Amino acid sequence: MMIIKNVRILGGEPVAIRIADGVIAEVAPGMDAPEAIDGGGTIALPGLVDLHTHLREPGREDAETVLTGTQSAARGGYTAVHAMANTSPVADTAGVVEQVWRLGREHALCDVHPVGAVTVGLEGRQLAELGAMADSAARVRVFSDDGKCVDDAVLMRRALEYVKAFDGVVAQHAQEPRLTSGAQMNEGVVSGRLGLTGWPAVAEEAIIARDCLLAAHVGSRLHVCHVSTAGSVEIIRWAKSKGWNVTAEVTPHHLLLADDLVEESPVGSYNPIYKVNPPLRTRADVEALRAALADGTIDIVATDHAPHPVEDKETEWSAAAMGMVGLETALSVVQEAMVETGLLDWAGVARRMSALPARIGRLSGQGRPLEAGEPANIMLYDPSARTKVDPSAFASKSRNTPYEGMTLPGRVVATFLRGRPTVLEGKLV
Ligand SMILES: [Zn+2]
């Protein structure tokens, strides 16, 4: 039995949460015990759920491992992550997804739900063993070739048809490969001035439009990864207005950062810390993404936590790897972009960073309200704190954050996975 006292669920009045056997037994004001954990008036949210994390194991343990990635997740307030399939070997068989799932269980820092590859080796030629991965111990429900786009319309149609049998979802990295061959940054006035090969918005939007039509045609579920343009938002809004089963995510960085940073930023110009896939877009796109997340057109925030070792990032722009770490700064960035701007309250944040990602991933014990009888997956957050981002303090093995030195609002104080603390006073337990 454990009591967490003096917390404000979704920012409400102070209450205490009594936990027994990993389950919330009671929520009430005034409960206390000599050994109670004092929340200090922090906000309690359901443990965050990430639908899009790169844990890099197996194959790139120099960038991240399941251990360091889930430590990073716990420090960010997450109690579940979906681990993307672009590992080495690729997570395209029951064997690989079970390996990743088991490592997550052993470390027990947050639940790890492997994403299965859509095509063998992410090569876009032949469907992977979707059914075997769904039936495996990892019970895969989300399938994605993320990092690559399933650009073959026939394969995408077959994948959408196949996952219906087990209520799965295909999460598409929408990037028309021919339109983005050699692309380095968003195609626009900045790429023109800098002389970098542009990445047109239409390369994302064309695939999203096609996939929405395909999902409607076969009556399946489509999830759109990391939406980055205003035009993509319009297409998703249209698909939803038709009643089609389409969901979408936006990353924290696309809610805060824009392509002007490639030209001029506190860390200079052409700094590959801003190189990411999809690329940072324009300030107008950022505004459209914020509005879409607020009105529900974009369902969720997903980190696209993409760790890379220093040598892959600190090189010239054209040679640098694409991606940013994100688990440990996600909620602070969302607070800055969405809460401080008045676009979302804490209930809205919990819905978009916990309840809905759990629903899309078909997780039963995550993203639940903080009520009696529910699993005690809880994070405590102090929105009044101001934290200067120090990558050397990250639990992640990688340091490629665009926020280094920036002061962001908020601090994750504690995280509880089925009642067991994984983080207390901001530190891993
Ligand atoms: Zn991606």
Residues whose N, C-alpha, C, O or C-beta is under 5 A from the ligand:
A	BS01	ZN	D146 G147 H173 N277
